[in-house]
Each structure stands twice: as structure tokens, then as C-alpha cells.
Amino acid sequence: MLTVFLVLGIFLLRLPPFGNTIFHTHNVGRLIILCLFCLSIFRKKKQVIKSLDFIVLYFIFVSFSITLSVSITDYIGEYKDLAVGIALYYSYSRFYTKVSERVLISSLLVSVVVNTFINLTFYIQIEPIYSFLVHNLYQKYFTLIDLNASRDRFFIENIDFFIFPFLFSLFFSRKTGYVKKTLLMLFIGLLLFQFMISGFRSLLVLGLLAIIIPLLITKNVRLKLALLFISILAPLVLLVYSTPYFHNNSINRVINPQEQDVRSATSRLSLLKNAFDIFKSSPLNGIGFGNIIYYSEAKLSEKYNNPLYKYTYIHPHNILFELLAEVGVMGLLSYLIMMGYFLFTDLYRNKHSTYLKIGFWMLFLSSLVNPSSVIQFQSTFWVLRSLIDAQSNTNN
């Protein structure tokens, strides 16, 4: 029963938020995870969580940064989702079983399918489903979708490239029949197509990397995987690149960049410089978790004073520079120690969960080029980490 609630909570957090009251689906998901966290604390049978000390160290530095925060609202806005992500990690580590692992991985796959359906519904504007989504999505979230669509950017906060390595593991499994293989191949192509038309270059690159990396490390199916990749990629590139309907898509922005595309790429350096300048004002402990936009708003003109442009033109789009500015050298060091421990265990101690590990580190790469504080990212990041560590602890 507890596994069912855990899966439900994660599923709600992985999808866009529905409802326009305080009990919208993301808040319900957060509440479920926090309740399970409270129950897991008092659970008698406890799994050993080897990485917990490093996670707690990082969380302590983030927590104490509230004393330096000028905007408590911004602090709470990001802190609550980090707290829910870590609570999710702890809860699942306590409740882990082989059955719950299969159920949880299946729910992640289902959430990717549902997210893809919602994304393409918005893109093509399929009625009456489109109207239903417009009226029932959380209004602030829909506003961001609408603002991004006005500049030919679709599928915001999409991190579903993490599932590619797992889909390939299913495709080449001897237990997977031909019908399922065909469906998997079609779905892989659909996901890649989605990234191509999104207008986000980083999403396309991350999607391609999530396909290529398994090709490089899986020796026994390398040729088959390469042929599969080419057979899916080639027609999709031709279709998207040659069809005017697909707006200013990701492929066009890479092959034929316009002036604004070049300006967008070079502006990333100024975003990092802005974060570093803020860091210099309080190098040891930072300015407070989640406060970087508050400190930078003075640089925005009234023309850009809305949530989309705050993230587009101010957020550093890099978790290392973000933490450097917000929690200082000490906070960043605690994060690097934690991630270093994860990397060490994945390379030298944990010989299992290969495809989950690729998905996890693809999310880390995403955090170096995109904002990573949203709940969709935090929930996925920590659930993958909990799956990897739980499998490692069980097998070792």
C-alpha cells in the first residue's frame, strides 16, 4: 500500500500541475511524499543508506542559507522542492523491495508517455483535449507554456530524455517480443521527434547524447543499436528540417542559426558572469538559496518583468554557478562532495543499474545548461538516485 502512495506521489510530480487551488496536483504529490517520509522515519526495518551523510551535509548548507536570504518567498519556492526530492529519496530507500522497483520504473515510463501525449496535444492543439488542458492546467504553468510558445519554444521543463537508455535496454532484452519492440522503436522515434521540434537546442543535444552513450558502452549490441539509431534519426531529421509547419525547430536553430539564436548562445556567458559577480559579494556563504533572481531583477527593464524573462535573461542555467552565488563556496563544495560520492560509487562500487545511471547523469548534464530547481527535475533526479542506491545496497 505504501508503494502505491509513493508511486502516486511521484507520478503527480512528474506531470504538469492541474488545478487552480492550493491543492493542485503538484502540491498533492508533495504532501503524499512528505507524509511517507514521516512514516519512513519510524519504520522499524531500515535499509542502510550509505550516501545519506553526504546528502544531509548538502541539505544543511542549503537550509542555513535562509539566514542570508532577503526574499524568503524565493527561498521557500526552491527549498520546498529540494526538500521533497530528498524526502522522496529517503522514503523509497526505506521502503525498497524488488516489486516496488518494477512498479516505480513502470510508473516512470507511463509518466513519460503521458507527458509526451500532453506536449504533442499542446503543439498540434488537438481538440477537445487542448481546451480541457487550457482550462484545467495550473494557470501560472500555462502562462509559461504560452509565453514560450510565442517565441517558438515548446515542451518546457522536459527532461524525459532520461528514459532513452532504459528504453534501449528493454528493446534488446530477450524477453521483449517483436510487437513490443516495434512499439518501443516507434516511441523512441516519437520522443526524438518531440525534442527536434521543441525549439530548445539543449533538449535536442541531451536527447541525442542519451541515445549515443548507451551505444558507446554496450559492446554486445553496439552495431544493432547504431543501426537502430540511424534508422530512426535520418528520416526524422529530413522530415523536421524540410517541413515549414514545424516553426523554428531545434534542428534549424543548430544548422541555420538566426541572429537571435547566436545572441541567445552568447548571452549564456553573461548569465554566468552575473552569477559570479553576485558570488563575489558574499563568497563564503552566498546570498541565500533561490535568491539569485531577486538580486538580479534590478538589471531587468520593465519590458522583461515577467516569470519567463526572469528565467531566460537572469537565471544562470547552471547549477554550479547558481549554488556558488546562492550558498557560496561552502554550499557548492558540499554539493560537489555529494555528487563526487555518487560518481565514485557508480564507477567503482555499483556494477548494476547501468541504464538508470546513464539516465541520472544525463539529468546532471541537463542541470549544467538548464534550470534544475523545478519539481519535475527534483523528483526525477532523486527517484533515479534512490533506485540506483537501493539496487546497489541490495546487491552488495
Secondary structure, 3 states (H helix, E strand, C coil): CHHHHHHHHHHHHHCCCECCCCCCHHHHHHHHHHHHHHHHHCCCCCCCCCCHHHHHHHHHHHHHHHHHCCCHHHHHHHHHHHHHHHHHHHHHHHHCCHHHHHHHHHHHHHHHHHHHHHHHHHHHCCCCHHHHHHHHECHHHHHHHHHHHCCCCCCCCCCHHHHHHHHHHHHCCCCCCHHHHHHHHHHHHHHHHHHHHCCCHHHHHHHHHHHHHHHHHCHHHHHHHHHHHHHHHHHHHHHHHHCHHHCCCHHHHHHCCCHHHHHHHHHHHHHHHHHHHHHHHCCCCCCCCCCHHHHHHHHCCHHHCCHHHHHHHCCCCCHHHHHHHHHHHHHHHHHHHHHHHHHHHHHHHCCCCHHHHHHHHHHHHHHCCCCCCCHHHHHHHHHHHHHHHHHHHHHC
